[in-house]
């Protein structure tokens, strides 16, 4: 699969999550849950927020994953290669979303649930 196809597949996957909006920047697209960013797609890389203990493990397991350069500490940069299954990337996006969702106040979580299930 081409890098552009992976990027589009990931964007479609992230947009299936509740409460997501995108802000386009000069360098790419940043995905937010309410006001908190958790993923970004740039022309050649993907950056996804994650817990520090997970960051160490995933970086050790995959050469394509390193510390993020754009979004900062606590984020992983992914350079797509044929050796990195899409399932790894989508799992990282799912984890980033869940971590960000859990950090929201309970009231905001309820509002998201009510809006998307109401």
JOWOWO-V122392 format. One line per field, one symbol per residue. burial: b if it has 24 or more other ideal C-beta (glycine too) atoms within 12 Angstrom, else e. A space follows every 50 residues. Layout:
burial: ???
This chain:
burial: eebeebbebbbebbeebbbbeeeeeeebbbbbbbebbbbbbbeebbbbbb eeebbeebbeebebbeebebbeebbbbbbbeeebebebbbbbbbbbbbbb beebeeeeeeebeeeeee
